[in-house]
Amino acid sequence: FGNYHRKCEHYVKMYESGNKTDCGSPMCALSTAHKHRPGQRTCTCARIPRECRRVLSLIHDRCDACTRAAWATLERESSRVW
């Protein structure tokens, strides 16, 4: 669960629900459909857990990280400290 910031199009995760979804891909090491070719000894499949993203709040401004980056750019370009 998290907030979506429309101005910078970033999803900021607030907390996890604990519910994981199975992608069903044979190339995903965490899926129940995980398979290998015959004779393959090492698993090079992706081990990235996937969580369904739920938006709690739709915020019409930039996220905190983008706001800090914008202020830092402004300070560098103008040689002023705000």
N, C-alpha and C positions, 0 to 999 in steps of 0.2 A: 504494500500500500504506500502511496506517496502523492506528491503534488506535481502537477504539470504546469510549466511556465510557458505561456504562449509566445512571449516576445523573443525568447532565445530557443524555444522548442526543446527544453530539457526536462527530463523526468527526474525528480529528486526523491529518492526512496526514504520513507520515514520509518517503517518497520516491516517485518516479514509476517506473512499470514501463517506460514508453516505448511501450507498446502502446495505440494509439487505436482506438476502435470507431466505425463509421459508423452514425449514427442512422437514415439512410435517409429523412429528412424533406426535402421540396422547399423548406421555408421556412428551412432551415439552410444558411448560406453555405459551410460546410466539408464538406457531404455530397456524395457523388457523384450524388445524385438532385436536386441544386439546380437549380431552374427559376424563370423569371420570366414574368409575364404579357406578352403581346405589346405593344410600345410602352413598356414601363417602362424608364426610363433610369438611375435610381439604385438601387443595391442597399441595401435597408434590412433585409435578413435578418440574423439573429443570427449572430455569429462566435465562439461559445463552444465551445472544444474539450471533448470529453467523454472521461473516462477511467473505466474500470471500477474501482469501489472494492473493494478486497480488505481484509478485516480480518485483521490479524496477531495482535492480542491483544484479548480482550474484558475490559475493566477495569471492575470494579464500583464505582469511585469517580468523583468529578468530575475533569474535565480541569484542567490547571494554571490556565488563564484563569478558569474558574468558581470555583476554590478561592481565587485571589487576589481576585476580586470579592466573594466571600462574606466573607473576612477584612476587606476594606476597608469593607464595609457594617457589620460588627460593630464595627469601630473607630469609625466615624462615630456609630453609635447609642449606644455605651457611653462615648464620650469617653476610651477607654483605648487605649494603644498596646501591642500584644502582641508 
